[in-house]
């Protein structure tokens, strides 16, 4: 029994020595002739190199060296089956966060697959958090496509299946999104039901329907809601005014006019006729 254990130990040591000798030989060969790279790993000596473009990615993990990246996860029941990462609202919002001062290319959006990401959100996250992902994703996609005529088809294919009356109202309430691409693809009855469920006053209902492109009868404008778009017209001086205790002075005002309805207002600059003397 003792002899058997000694033989086993000697065999293991011999194997380790042979392996170490082989590794040294391979390392010497790499030093003399250069590495034999297979993606990010040398096939001879096993050395790794940190060049992201050369990894052999299996989703989010490199097959060769085990390096990880925070993209292309494969989620099932809210957990990535490759790396074990848990799906969160932040991770989904980050998916739709383009680099600063730029936007995704169409190819990048196809790789992201927004429809699949939204399905994940609604299968995994609380409804309120999933709706936040929907708004972010819609804003990103419409900004990316811009005025591209394909945007209508893209929006129809990606977002229309996820839109309910409540979610339409949340999109409307967000100042960051433009709704016209979406509402052109939505069922008219869905928009009308959303309007009835909104709790809006009559004038705001008309404004909502106008933005959705289906208002009946008299159309309401943003000016009717007090949301004028003013532009500077001129600078004026008021008539001189004074009291028994003070000298007559004139005040300077800037005049602005709404370019749609003509409504005007004045804004004091803080200068007076005394400043011109």
KOLTOR-658138 format. One record per residue (C-alpha): residue number from 1; x, y, z. Coordinates in pm, 1 decimal. Example, Ala and Ser with C-alpha at 12.3 -4.5 7.8 and 13.67 -1.06 7.14 Angstrom:
% residues 2
1, 1230.0, -450.0, 780.0 .
2, 1367.0, -106.0, 714.0 .
***
This chain:
% residues 277
1, 0.0, 0.0, 0.0 .
2, 282.2, 236.6, 92.7 .
3, 472.0, 146.9, -223.8 .
4, 162.3, 218.5, -433.6 .
5, 126.1, 567.0, -280.7 .
6, 494.7, 639.8, -340.5 .
7, 465.9, 527.0, -703.4 .
8, 161.8, 750.4, -754.4 .
9, 342.2, 1049.5, -602.4 .
10, 652.5, 985.6, -816.0 .
11, 437.1, 957.0, -1129.9 .
12, 267.3, 1291.1, -1051.2 .
13, 602.0, 1461.4, -992.3 .
14, 737.9, 1320.7, -1318.9 .
15, 426.8, 1444.1, -1502.9 .
16, 460.3, 1793.0, -1348.6 .
17, 827.1, 1806.5, -1441.1 .
18, 751.3, 1703.2, -1798.4 .
19, 474.5, 1964.1, -1819.0 .
20, 702.4, 2234.4, -1679.0 .
21, 973.9, 2138.5, -1930.0 .
22, 722.5, 2151.3, -2214.8 .
23, 594.2, 2493.3, -2101.4 .
24, 951.7, 2625.7, -2087.1 .
25, 1016.6, 2489.8, -2435.6 .
26, 700.0, 2654.1, -2568.8 .
27, 783.6, 2982.5, -2393.9 .
28, 1131.4, 2974.6, -2548.5 .
29, 980.9, 2908.8, -2891.3 .
30, 749.2, 3208.5, -2848.0 .
31, 1041.5, 3430.5, -2743.3 .
32, 1240.4, 3321.0, -3048.5 .
33, 970.0, 3307.5, -3312.2 .
34, 681.8, 3504.3, -3164.7 .
35, 351.1, 3392.4, -3020.0 .
36, 103.7, 3179.6, -3208.3 .
37, -207.8, 3378.5, -3131.2 .
38, -552.7, 3223.9, -3135.2 .
39, -770.0, 3529.7, -3077.0 .
40, -654.8, 3658.3, -2735.0 .
41, -455.4, 3350.7, -2626.1 .
42, -125.5, 3204.1, -2749.1 .
43, -182.5, 2846.1, -2862.9 .
44, 176.8, 2753.4, -2766.7 .
45, 247.9, 2908.6, -2428.1 .
46, -97.7, 3016.2, -2314.1 .
47, -9.6, 3384.4, -2267.6 .
48, -307.2, 3619.9, -2284.0 .
49, -331.6, 3962.2, -2443.2 .
50, -584.1, 4225.8, -2348.8 .
51, -718.2, 4332.3, -2687.2 .
52, -1096.9, 4341.5, -2676.0 .
53, -1142.3, 4311.8, -3051.9 .
54, -948.2, 3984.7, -3054.6 .
55, -1149.9, 3797.3, -2793.1 .
56, -1362.8, 3504.3, -2906.9 .
57, -1688.2, 3617.0, -2751.2 .
58, -1962.3, 3383.8, -2644.6 .
59, -2214.8, 3653.5, -2567.9 .
60, -2064.0, 3831.6, -2269.1 .
61, -1770.4, 3595.2, -2192.7 .
62, -1459.7, 3514.9, -2398.8 .
63, -1432.7, 3144.9, -2483.8 .
64, -1053.3, 3160.4, -2479.7 .
65, -962.0, 3347.2, -2161.8 .
66, -1284.1, 3402.0, -1968.2 .
67, -1278.1, 3784.0, -1999.0 .
68, -1619.6, 3944.7, -1946.7 .
69, -1800.9, 4239.5, -2102.4 .
70, -2124.2, 4407.9, -2002.0 .
71, -2313.0, 4344.9, -2324.8 .
72, -2474.2, 4063.4, -2523.4 .
73, -2598.9, 3889.2, -2211.4 .
74, -2842.0, 3600.7, -2250.5 .
75, -3107.9, 3642.1, -1987.8 .
76, -3347.5, 3377.9, -1865.8 .
77, -3581.4, 3463.7, -1578.2 .
78, -3382.9, 3781.1, -1513.9 .
79, -3036.3, 3615.9, -1491.7 .
80, -2768.3, 3583.0, -1760.7 .
81, -2711.1, 3211.2, -1824.9 .
82, -2348.7, 3280.7, -1928.8 .
83, -2207.5, 3508.1, -1656.0 .
84, -2482.7, 3508.2, -1392.7 .
85, -2549.0, 3884.2, -1400.9 .
86, -2888.9, 3988.8, -1266.8 .
87, -3109.2, 4203.3, -1489.1 .
88, -3190.1, 4547.7, -1341.2 .
89, -3358.2, 4865.0, -1457.9 .
90, -3019.2, 5038.4, -1470.2 .
91, -2863.9, 4769.8, -1688.2 .
92, -3149.3, 4799.6, -1938.1 .
93, -3139.8, 5179.6, -1935.7 .
94, -2763.7, 5163.0, -1996.8 .
95, -2828.8, 4954.4, -2310.1 .
96, -3006.2, 5252.7, -2465.0 .
97, -2749.3, 5513.2, -2356.4 .
98, -2547.5, 5614.9, -2665.5 .
99, -2203.1, 5774.5, -2636.2 .
100, -2205.3, 6147.8, -2552.4 .
101, -2294.0, 6383.9, -2840.2 .
102, -2370.8, 6097.8, -3077.1 .
103, -2627.9, 5829.1, -3138.7 .
104, -2641.0, 5463.8, -3228.8 .
105, -2600.4, 5351.1, -3586.0 .
106, -2880.7, 5142.1, -3731.7 .
107, -2646.9, 4840.3, -3720.4 .
108, -2582.5, 4892.9, -3349.5 .
109, -2954.4, 4915.9, -3281.3 .
110, -3010.8, 4590.5, -3467.7 .
111, -2749.6, 4424.7, -3247.7 .
112, -2916.6, 4561.5, -2934.6 .
113, -3256.9, 4432.9, -3056.3 .
114, -3480.1, 4682.9, -2869.2 .
115, -3787.8, 4459.3, -2897.4 .
116, -3607.1, 4178.2, -2715.1 .
117, -3482.0, 4419.9, -2446.6 .
118, -3834.1, 4554.1, -2389.9 .
119, -3972.9, 4201.3, -2366.4 .
120, -3708.9, 4132.0, -2099.0 .
121, -3805.5, 4448.3, -1913.4 .
122, -4175.8, 4362.9, -1900.3 .
123, -4109.3, 3999.1, -1812.7 .
124, -3866.1, 4080.0, -1531.5 .
125, -3901.5, 4431.0, -1386.3 .
126, -4187.6, 4595.9, -1197.5 .
127, -4428.4, 4767.0, -1443.3 .
128, -4320.2, 5120.8, -1346.1 .
129, -3952.4, 5042.5, -1407.4 .
130, -4027.5, 4865.5, -1734.6 .
131, -4218.0, 5175.4, -1850.1 .
132, -3906.7, 5386.3, -1782.1 .
133, -3708.2, 5153.7, -2007.9 .
134, -3977.7, 5186.5, -2276.3 .
135, -3957.4, 5568.2, -2272.4 .
136, -3576.2, 5564.8, -2285.8 .
137, -3571.0, 5309.3, -2566.4 .
138, -3829.7, 5501.8, -2770.5 .
139, -3639.2, 5827.6, -2730.7 .
140, -3311.1, 5662.0, -2836.2 .
141, -3456.6, 5490.1, -3142.8 .
142, -3639.8, 5796.7, -3273.6 .
143, -3336.4, 6020.2, -3219.4 .
144, -3117.3, 5768.7, -3403.4 .
145, -3338.4, 5740.0, -3708.2 .
146, -3417.5, 6112.7, -3717.9 .
147, -3612.6, 6194.0, -4033.4 .
148, -3529.2, 5863.1, -4196.8 .
149, -3846.8, 5742.3, -4373.1 .
150, -3783.1, 5395.0, -4231.7 .
151, -3855.0, 5522.3, -3882.8 .
152, -4228.4, 5454.3, -3909.3 .
153, -4170.7, 5088.8, -3990.2 .
154, -3906.9, 5059.4, -3718.7 .
155, -4134.3, 5212.8, -3454.5 .
156, -4426.8, 4997.6, -3563.9 .
157, -4225.2, 4677.6, -3542.8 .
158, -4053.0, 4761.1, -3213.7 .
159, -4288.5, 4965.2, -2998.9 .
160, -4649.2, 4928.6, -3110.7 .
161, -4693.4, 4582.6, -2950.2 .
162, -4592.4, 4729.0, -2611.4 .
163, -4816.8, 5037.8, -2616.5 .
164, -5120.7, 5050.5, -2391.0 .
165, -5338.9, 5347.6, -2302.7 .
166, -5144.8, 5404.6, -1980.0 .
167, -4803.5, 5380.4, -2148.0 .
168, -4911.9, 5618.1, -2425.0 .
169, -4999.2, 5878.4, -2162.1 .
170, -4659.1, 5828.9, -1995.8 .
171, -4486.8, 5889.2, -2330.0 .
172, -4699.1, 6200.5, -2377.8 .
173, -4601.3, 6325.7, -2031.3 .
174, -4230.4, 6287.1, -2108.7 .
175, -4079.9, 6605.0, -2251.7 .
176, -3794.0, 6411.5, -2413.3 .
177, -3990.3, 6219.4, -2677.9 .
178, -4155.5, 6304.6, -3006.8 .
179, -4481.8, 6115.1, -3048.1 .
180, -4572.1, 6161.5, -3413.8 .
181, -4378.9, 5856.4, -3539.1 .
182, -4560.8, 5634.9, -3292.6 .
183, -4915.0, 5769.8, -3308.4 .
184, -4925.4, 5729.6, -3686.9 .
185, -4896.5, 5355.3, -3628.9 .
186, -5136.2, 5321.5, -3334.0 .
187, -5498.9, 5221.9, -3347.1 .
188, -5723.8, 5529.5, -3332.7 .
189, -5949.4, 5372.9, -3069.7 .
190, -5651.4, 5314.7, -2838.4 .
191, -5562.1, 5684.4, -2857.5 .
192, -5921.0, 5788.8, -2788.1 .
193, -5943.3, 5552.6, -2489.5 .
194, -5617.9, 5694.5, -2353.2 .
195, -5759.9, 6044.9, -2389.3 .
196, -6074.4, 5952.6, -2195.8 .
197, -5870.4, 5787.5, -1919.4 .
198, -5629.3, 6079.8, -1891.6 .
199, -5828.1, 6301.8, -1657.4 .
200, -5739.8, 6599.1, -1879.6 .
201, -5965.3, 6902.7, -1896.8 .
202, -6144.1, 6956.6, -2226.0 .
203, -5890.6, 7196.6, -2374.9 .
204, -5595.8, 6971.6, -2285.7 .
205, -5779.6, 6671.8, -2433.1 .
206, -5793.7, 6858.7, -2762.5 .
207, -5423.0, 6934.7, -2737.9 .
208, -5343.6, 6567.9, -2669.5 .
209, -5549.0, 6457.3, -2970.8 .
210, -5387.7, 6726.5, -3183.9 .
211, -5041.9, 6593.1, -3096.2 .
212, -5163.0, 6242.6, -3183.2 .
213, -5286.8, 6371.0, -3519.2 .
214, -5654.2, 6277.0, -3483.6 .
215, -5823.4, 6584.1, -3329.2 .
216, -6182.6, 6637.7, -3442.9 .
217, -6345.4, 6975.3, -3481.8 .
218, -6168.8, 7282.2, -3345.7 .
219, -5795.5, 7223.9, -3302.2 .
220, -5626.3, 7354.2, -2992.2 .
221, -5279.9, 7506.9, -3008.7 .
222, -5003.5, 7531.0, -2752.5 .
223, -5087.2, 7900.3, -2722.1 .
224, -5435.8, 7808.6, -2598.9 .
225, -5263.7, 7628.1, -2312.6 .
226, -5045.1, 7927.9, -2233.5 .
227, -4735.2, 7777.6, -2393.6 .
228, -4641.3, 8067.2, -2622.9 .
229, -4324.3, 8082.1, -2828.8 .
230, -4196.6, 8435.4, -2787.7 .
231, -3934.2, 8616.4, -2992.7 .
232, -3768.1, 8952.5, -2922.8 .
233, -3920.9, 9246.3, -3112.2 .
234, -3777.0, 9573.2, -2982.4 .
235, -3662.8, 9776.0, -2683.3 .
236, -3888.4, 10054.2, -2555.8 .
237, -3868.8, 10329.9, -2296.1 .
238, -4167.8, 10402.1, -2077.8 .
239, -4314.2, 10746.8, -2026.9 .
240, -4139.9, 10946.4, -1755.6 .
241, -4306.8, 10906.4, -1421.4 .
242, -4232.7, 11060.7, -1088.6 .
243, -4371.1, 11168.6, -753.7 .
244, -4343.0, 11472.3, -539.7 .
245, -4045.9, 11314.6, -367.9 .
246, -3854.5, 11191.5, -674.6 .
247, -3750.9, 11311.7, -1016.9 .
248, -3924.3, 11190.2, -1330.5 .
249, -3755.7, 10880.2, -1479.4 .
250, -3810.7, 10659.3, -1781.5 .
251, -3767.7, 10278.5, -1766.8 .
252, -3626.3, 10050.9, -2035.7 .
253, -3821.4, 9741.4, -2141.7 .
254, -3765.3, 9462.0, -2393.6 .
255, -4074.6, 9362.9, -2589.9 .
256, -4146.2, 9005.8, -2695.7 .
257, -4422.4, 8874.4, -2924.7 .
258, -4551.2, 8519.7, -2975.1 .
259, -4479.6, 8428.9, -3335.9 .
260, -4797.2, 8222.4, -3357.1 .
261, -5076.5, 8419.3, -3187.7 .
262, -4926.2, 8770.4, -3158.8 .
263, -4953.3, 8792.5, -2781.9 .
264, -4692.7, 9031.7, -2637.8 .
265, -4525.7, 9093.2, -2305.8 .
266, -4262.9, 9334.3, -2172.5 .
267, -3961.4, 9260.7, -1956.3 .
268, -3782.9, 9530.4, -1757.5 .
269, -3409.2, 9546.3, -1817.9 .
270, -3336.5, 9736.9, -1499.6 .
271, -3208.1, 10045.4, -1682.0 .
272, -3356.7, 10389.8, -1633.5 .
273, -3316.2, 10731.4, -1792.2 .
274, -3074.3, 10818.1, -1513.8 .
275, -2834.1, 10556.2, -1653.6 .
276, -2823.2, 10738.1, -1990.3 .
277, -2717.7, 11070.1, -1841.6 .
***
